[in-house]
Amino acid sequence: MAPSRFSVYSPGHDPDDGTSLEPRYGAGREQDPGYLASLRGGSVLGQLRRMWLVLVIAPVLILAISPLIVQGTGDLFGGAVPWFCLPLVAAAAAAAVIGPRTPRPMPPGSPPPKAAAAALMNFRQALLVRFALAEGVIVLGLALATTARSEAVFVAGFVLGYPLLLWLSLPTAGRIEGIRRRLEAQDAESHLWAALLATAQPPDRSAYTSRPDGKAGAGDQDPDGVTKS
């Protein structure tokens, strides 16, 4: 069976020695070309920022079509009391408290290649956790809005959740520095910038074997995880 392509996101995954990554040791915040400029590059950071642009645009699109999803009654809060907004405030407060506490510090003493691979994995996981916390506020607003039959409740969830989403998870230079400091809180050297500014590697397809006729062998999987006979 082919190894999982998503093992890098697994909390139980033990990073390898970094041979699949070529960190730019010595690189730091000064080598960051900027958010927009990095989108045109082939670095791990540029790849991550391109993906995040798609993620942060999605809630805006949901807001745009919310009148089609939520059938309001036309008056303020659709006739429902503003108590529907209290869970949103609580969820936003929880996200604001929990989000900045991720990731946990790295233990010191790891060799640079392994530290860079572990830092990159922890960085990605932290962004996903932070994104989920902030996005949860917006999704909760949509659920409460359908219950209250009020678009205003969803707008309240968006107003609370979307700034949190940008503040907690958008991989700007400042955000990366904040996460790096957390990773190095126990005097570990994370080499996070070195890993992020490394050239993004293409997917490893070596695990997918082929028969001499060029077709996948029985029981083999293609890169999309589909078994071919």
C-alpha positions as CSV (number, residue, x, y, z in Angstrom):
1,M,0.0,0.0,0.0
2,A,1.3,3.4,-0.9
3,P,2.2,5.7,2.0
4,S,-0.3,8.5,2.8
5,R,0.4,11.8,1.1
6,F,-1.0,13.6,4.1
7,S,1.2,12.1,6.8
8,V,3.0,15.5,7.2
9,Y,-0.2,16.9,8.8
10,S,-0.7,14.0,11.2
11,P,0.0,14.9,14.8
12,G,1.6,11.5,15.3
13,H,3.9,11.8,12.3
14,D,7.6,11.6,13.1
15,P,9.4,14.0,10.7
16,D,12.2,12.4,8.7
17,D,15.8,13.7,8.7
18,G,14.9,16.5,6.3
19,T,16.4,14.8,3.2
20,S,13.2,15.6,1.2
21,L,13.6,19.3,2.1
22,E,16.5,21.5,1.3
23,P,16.3,24.3,3.9
24,R,18.0,27.6,3.2
25,Y,20.0,27.7,6.4
26,G,20.7,31.2,7.6
27,A,17.7,32.6,5.9
28,G,15.4,34.8,8.0
29,R,12.7,37.4,7.9
30,E,14.9,39.7,5.8
31,Q,14.8,37.2,2.9
32,D,11.0,37.2,2.8
33,P,10.3,38.9,-0.6
34,G,6.9,40.0,0.7
35,Y,3.4,38.4,0.5
36,L,2.6,39.3,-3.1
37,A,6.1,38.7,-4.5
38,S,6.3,35.3,-2.8
39,L,3.1,34.2,-4.7
40,R,5.1,34.2,-7.9
41,G,8.0,32.2,-6.5
42,G,8.4,28.5,-6.1
43,S,9.2,28.4,-2.3
44,V,7.3,26.4,0.3
45,L,6.1,29.8,1.7
46,G,4.8,31.0,-1.7
47,Q,2.9,27.7,-2.1
48,L,1.4,28.0,1.4
49,R,0.4,31.7,0.8
50,R,-1.3,30.9,-2.5
51,M,-3.4,28.2,-0.7
52,W,-4.3,30.6,2.1
53,L,-5.6,33.2,-0.3
54,V,-8.1,30.7,-1.5
55,L,-9.1,29.9,2.1
56,V,-9.6,33.5,3.1
57,I,-11.7,34.3,0.0
58,A,-14.2,31.5,0.7
59,P,-15.9,33.1,3.7
60,V,-16.4,36.3,1.6
61,L,-18.1,34.3,-1.1
62,I,-20.4,32.7,1.5
63,L,-21.3,36.1,2.9
64,A,-22.2,37.3,-0.7
65,I,-24.6,34.4,-1.2
66,S,-26.0,34.4,2.4
67,P,-29.3,36.0,1.4
68,L,-30.0,32.9,-0.7
69,I,-29.1,30.6,2.3
70,V,-30.8,32.5,5.1
71,Q,-34.4,33.5,4.6
72,G,-34.8,36.5,6.9
73,T,-38.1,38.0,8.0
74,G,-36.9,41.5,7.1
75,D,-36.8,43.2,10.6
76,L,-33.8,43.4,12.9
77,F,-32.5,39.9,13.8
78,G,-35.5,38.4,11.9
79,G,-37.7,38.8,14.9
80,A,-35.2,36.9,17.1
81,V,-33.7,38.4,20.2
82,P,-30.0,39.4,20.0
83,W,-29.2,36.5,22.4
84,F,-28.3,34.5,19.3
85,C,-25.1,36.6,19.1
86,L,-23.9,35.5,22.6
87,P,-22.6,32.1,21.4
88,L,-20.7,34.0,18.6
89,V,-19.0,36.3,21.2
90,A,-18.1,33.2,23.3
91,A,-16.7,31.4,20.3
92,A,-14.7,34.4,19.1
93,A,-13.3,34.9,22.6
94,A,-12.2,31.2,22.8
95,A,-10.5,31.5,19.4
96,A,-8.7,34.7,20.4
97,V,-7.4,33.0,23.6
98,I,-6.6,29.5,22.2
99,G,-5.3,30.4,18.7
100,P,-2.2,32.4,19.8
101,R,-1.2,29.5,22.1
102,T,-0.5,27.2,19.2
103,P,1.9,25.6,18.4
104,R,3.6,24.2,21.4
105,P,7.4,24.9,21.8
106,M,9.8,22.5,20.2
107,P,12.2,20.5,22.4
108,P,15.9,21.6,21.9
109,G,18.7,19.4,20.7
110,S,17.4,18.2,17.3
111,P,19.8,18.3,14.4
112,P,19.1,21.1,11.9
113,P,17.5,19.0,9.1
114,K,15.1,17.3,11.5
115,A,14.4,20.6,13.4
116,A,13.5,22.3,10.1
117,A,11.2,19.5,9.0
118,A,9.5,19.4,12.4
119,A,9.1,23.2,12.5
120,L,7.5,23.2,9.1
121,M,5.0,20.5,10.1
122,N,4.2,22.3,13.4
123,F,3.8,25.6,11.5
124,R,1.3,24.1,9.1
125,Q,-0.6,22.4,11.9
126,A,-0.8,25.7,13.9
127,L,-2.1,27.6,10.9
128,L,-4.8,25.0,10.3
129,V,-5.9,25.0,14.0
130,R,-6.0,28.7,14.0
131,F,-8.0,28.8,10.8
132,A,-10.4,26.2,12.1
133,L,-11.0,28.2,15.3
134,A,-11.8,31.4,13.4
135,E,-13.7,29.8,10.7
136,G,-15.8,28.0,13.3
137,V,-17.1,31.4,14.5
138,I,-18.3,32.2,10.9
139,V,-19.9,28.7,10.4
140,L,-21.6,29.0,13.8
141,G,-23.0,32.4,12.7
142,L,-24.4,30.8,9.6
143,A,-26.0,28.0,11.6
144,L,-27.5,30.4,14.1
145,A,-28.7,32.7,11.3
146,T,-30.7,29.9,9.7
147,T,-32.2,29.1,13.1
148,A,-33.1,32.8,13.8
149,R,-34.0,33.4,10.2
150,S,-31.9,36.5,10.2
151,E,-29.1,37.5,7.9
152,A,-27.9,39.9,10.6
153,V,-26.8,37.1,12.9
154,F,-24.6,35.7,10.1
155,V,-23.2,39.2,9.5
156,A,-22.4,39.4,13.2
157,G,-20.6,36.1,13.0
158,F,-18.6,37.2,10.0
159,V,-17.7,40.5,11.6
160,L,-16.4,38.6,14.7
161,G,-14.8,35.7,12.9
162,Y,-13.2,37.1,9.7
163,P,-10.8,39.6,11.4
164,L,-9.8,36.7,13.7
165,L,-9.2,34.5,10.7
166,L,-6.8,37.1,9.2
167,W,-5.1,37.9,12.5
168,L,-4.6,34.3,13.6
169,S,-3.8,32.4,10.4
170,L,-2.8,34.6,7.5
171,P,0.9,33.7,6.9
172,T,2.4,37.2,6.9
173,A,6.0,37.8,8.0
174,G,4.8,39.0,11.4
175,R,2.7,35.9,11.9
176,I,5.5,33.6,10.9
177,E,7.8,35.4,13.4
178,G,5.3,35.0,16.2
179,I,5.0,31.3,15.5
180,R,8.8,31.0,15.3
181,R,9.2,32.6,18.7
182,R,6.7,30.1,20.2
183,L,8.5,27.2,18.6
184,E,11.8,28.4,20.1
185,A,10.4,29.3,23.5
186,Q,12.4,26.5,25.1
187,D,15.7,27.6,23.4
188,A,15.3,25.3,20.4
189,E,16.5,26.4,17.0
190,S,13.6,25.8,14.7
191,H,15.1,26.9,11.3
192,L,11.5,27.7,10.4
193,W,12.4,30.4,7.9
194,A,15.0,28.1,6.3
195,A,12.3,25.5,5.7
196,L,9.7,28.0,4.5
197,L,12.1,29.7,2.0
198,A,13.2,26.3,0.6
199,T,12.2,25.4,-2.9
200,A,8.9,23.5,-2.8
201,Q,9.4,19.9,-3.8
202,P,7.1,18.2,-6.3
203,P,4.9,15.3,-5.0
204,D,6.9,12.1,-4.6
205,R,5.5,9.6,-7.1
206,S,8.2,7.0,-6.6
207,A,5.9,4.8,-4.5
208,Y,3.6,4.3,-7.5
209,T,5.0,1.4,-9.5
210,S,4.1,0.5,-13.1
211,R,4.2,-2.6,-15.2
212,P,6.5,-2.8,-18.3
213,D,3.5,-1.9,-20.5
214,G,3.2,1.5,-18.6
215,K,0.0,0.6,-16.8
216,A,-0.3,0.5,-13.0
217,G,0.1,-3.0,-11.6
218,A,-2.7,-4.9,-9.8
219,G,-3.4,-3.3,-6.4
220,D,-1.2,-0.3,-7.2
221,Q,-2.6,3.1,-6.6
222,D,-2.3,6.2,-8.8
223,P,-1.4,9.6,-7.2
224,D,-5.1,10.2,-6.6
225,G,-5.4,7.1,-4.4
226,V,-7.5,5.1,-7.0
227,T,-6.6,1.5,-7.2
228,K,-6.1,0.3,-10.8
229,S,-6.2,-3.2,-12.1
